[in-house]
Amino acid sequence: MPGAYFLLDIMSSGDDQQSQAFTKPTFTEAQASALVESIFGFKVSKIQPLPSYDDQNFHVHISRSQETTDDPVEYVLKISNTKSSQTPDLIEMQNHIIMFLRAAGFPTASVCRTKGDNTISLMSIDSGSEIKSYLVRMLTYLPGRPIAEVATSHQQLYEIGRLAARLDKALEL
């Protein structure tokens, strides 16, 4: 069935996936909004594409309900390319590093859980000629401006260096 998609909530398992050619995701805003609602259970009020090299990212605003008044309202939906989607263990490891650094007090996004209580979900699309699989995850949105867009001072660069040193120490095993 062309255009149909199938969802599979996963924790990790990439060993049995076959190799496939690299394909960058090309989801529309409406499709991405439907993914957020079906995988994470959030009602989307606004969604905008974000720049990305290999993957596809969206800035997502959700409608806040009365029972979730403390939850964030802005997120980043990340849809991995087909090659990265073959290695869910690597994406899962990235999520665990983000959670570790956040618990250690670093200013990082939070990893969102799916309705199935996982950190990633495998979504497959039937394009008519083949089925392509994409890993989908969502992080809280961190507002701000990229450092490349800001006039930097020596003090700011020093603080970035201190943060990098703290990060290096935290990740030592």
BELQUI-V436838 format. One line per field, one symbol per residue. phi: phi as a letter, one per 20 degrees, with the letter a starting at -180 (. if undefined). burial: # if it has 24 or more other ideal C-beta (glycine too) atoms within 12 Angstrom, else .. A space follows every 50 residues. Layout:
phi = ???
burial = ???
This chain:
phi = .gnfccdcfcearcfeeffbffcffcfffffffffgffedmdeedbbcfd faeddcccedddfeefecfeffdccdeddfffffffcffffffgfffgff fffenefdfdeeeffemdecceddceeodadddcecbbcfedfqcggfed fedffffffffffffffgffefd
burial = ....#.####.#.#..#.....#.#.#...############.#..#... ....########...........###############..##.##..#.. #......#######...########.....###########......... .......................
